Amino acid sequence: MFESIEDVRERLGNQSYVSDKRLATVVFLATRLNKPVLVEGPAGVGKTELAKSLAGAAGSELIRLQCYEGLDEAKALYEWEYGKQMLYTQVLREKIGEVLQPTKDLREAVETLRGQEDVFFSENFLVERPILQAIQADESAVLLIDEIDRADEEFEAFLLEFLSDYQVSIPEIGTVKAEHPPVVILTSNRTRELSEALKRRCLHLQLGYPNKEVELEIVRLKAPQISEELSEELVRTIQELRTLDLRKAPSIGETLDWAQSLVVLSAPRLSKELIEETISVIAKYDRDAEKILTHLGVGVPERKDLGQKEPTGERPEEALYEHRRRPGAHTH
């Protein structure tokens, strides 16, 4: 799939995905050792995008399994089309009578029917879900198991057989093994700790927020219309905001959304007024917006969900909020 670590970096770069040597090494080893990769880190640092870019770089199909609480084998592996089975049974009713006609008793009829089970329990009645799709793909695919930490521990246990040998057991058919093992990327936002058994089967990759130089390179790739001066100012501001005690720090996704918003607004520079007007792009919670604007010396937006003034004297941003509520204070 890839000739070298540098080949990985170059081809990911062609997909507008900026990678360092550590990431490229893990990806290269995963493709050579047929090992899944567990990518952990906060939301918005490029975990899912890695799988998408890897599929593009390798020219492979991307198959995605989005995890959630209550996810089970039926949604991840396969389902039976019982309605189709019943239809076949109705259509073949007369033929079944002909098959059973020579039998002498019920026991012999059951044995005869048992010999025909493959007709009604075959892949013709299977609805493939993402894992089975990846196993039966004609060429090696990239299977993204996204946000595995959202799934239950029982689902983790189900994954162990698949991740060990790239095979699954289907009771009605038997064991199905991949002729072309997929490249498996599991992502986790670390909302809960994953099992040791799952971690042992994977190569591990921890992704955090990028440094200024890397993030600036990402902005240049994803938002080429933005000026160099503005992009540097934007990235410098984002990097500074991540040092604050926020409920959700701005991710790379928010950085790019902000950059593209500034392009749409034809902004020449990142003024205080512009920051206040576009704060909702990078802050997803009211308290975070208040902290950000106070830290940048911009002010605090009036919270529409509050019906009365907030108490003052406890925190600077609260005092500033109270000041903005006074008659004559400038509000939006």
Secondary structure, DSSP 8 states (H G I E B T S, - for coil): --SSHHHHHHHHHHTT----HHHHHHHHHHHHHT--EEEE-STTSSHHHHHHHHHHHHT--EEEEE--TT--HHHHTEEE-HHHHHHHHHHTHHHHHHHHTT--SHHHHHHHHHTTHHHHSSGGGEEE-HHHHHHT-SS--EEEEETGGGS-HHHHHHHHHHHHHSEEEETTTEEEE-SS--EEEEEE--SS---HHHHHTSEEEE-----HHHHHHHHHHH-TTS-HHHHHHHHHHHHHHTTS--SS---HHHHHHHHHHHHHTT-SS--HHHHHHTHHHH--SHHHHHHHHHHTTS-----TT-SS----SS-HHHHHHHHHHSTT----
